[in-house]
Amino acid sequence: MSDTTDLPVPAPVALDLEGWTCPAPVRDRPRVVMGHGGGGVLSAELVQQIFVPAFGGEVLAQLGDAAVLSLGGARLAFSTDSYVVRPLFFPGGCIGDLAVNGTVNDLAMSGARAAYLSCGFILEEGVELDVVGRVSEALGAAARTAGVEVATGDTKVVESGHGDGIYINTAGIGVVPAGVDLRPQRVVPGDVVIVSGAIGAHGVAVMSVREGLEFGVEIQSDCAALGGLVDAMLGVTPDLHVLRDPTRGGLAAALNEIAQASGTGVAVRERDVPVPPAVANACAILGLDPMYIANEGKLVAFVPREHADAVLEAMRAHPLGAESAIIGEAVEAHPGMVVAGTGLGGTRVVDLPIGEQLPRIC
């Protein structure tokens, strides 16, 4: 055995504790962190502990993708969203498409077909007008494809270094058809869980461009307006229980929000969740779980069992639902929790994410 008594003792290292960062931020931080915008636990705490008590109101307290309002005898859906994606352009779309499709889809999750949008551009001093023009053209084209009109808007400019080129806010309104009542409180044990296609493409597409990563094949965002797909589903039966588009926080966040709001458990089968091979490979390399990756052209539906086969058939007949799959069901066990059956025969809890795996993807 060698003698180590004469070896020099390393000098103490001064640790910069204030400079440390954590991918899952400490919950009692007194300042906003990136995870507050990730659609997970921190986002929920920010909304429930600060915004809801400050603003009040029964409609806001429902915390749906869109608020459903009664006005002049009509049922209207009203939603707003802001888009800070980086980079502005990515495979399969740009911030302009995203700003339209994201808000249209939030309205569609209440059963409404979007009618009008507002659009607010926040521009950074120095951004090229050509870039503003390209984003605007994409936004206009996406609105026409979705069958919605941009009816009003606003423009602000911030000093150079105080923005990131372009931020966009859109708000939308639409009419909810009679007999449609989509909300998580309607979910009951036995409901079938259907996802409209392969998950994870949007988040991985944005990240691959941002970080300069190559996975052997270009991964395209799934960014699309889902109003037509929802119409096809409601054409089978208006008695769908809840729809949700799994954007920030991915499929995992959407399922957890529904489980907690409904007080039911959710059991999914991992092998039945469609994941593109390129996305699965990218996530395996990067240590990410596809169930937590954002989507911008997919939905998850909780459907009464007696209607599930017919709804699935209608979804598969639509271009945006061709890869739809039944992935699980609502259950009485473990209320408020999501559990996934693994390919090895075990189970795992699919938690609501704390922080944010991929910031600035919408």
FENTA-V920344 format. One record per helix or strand. SS is the DSSP state (helix for helix, strand for strand). FROM is the first residue (numbers start at 1). TO is the last residue. Records with the same first field share a line. If there is no record, write none. Layout:
# FENTA-V920344
SS = FROM-TO / FROM-TO
This chain:
# FENTA-V920344
helix = 17-19 / 34-37 / 41-55 / 58-61 / 95-108 / 129-146 / 184-186 / 201-211 / 227-236 / 250-262 / 270-272 / 277-286 / 290-292 / 305-316 / 319-321
strand = 67-71 / 74-83 / 89-90 / 93-94 / 112-124 / 149-158 / 166-176 / 192-195 / 199-199 / 240-244 / 265-269 / 275-275 / 300-303 / 325-331 / 338-341 / 347-349
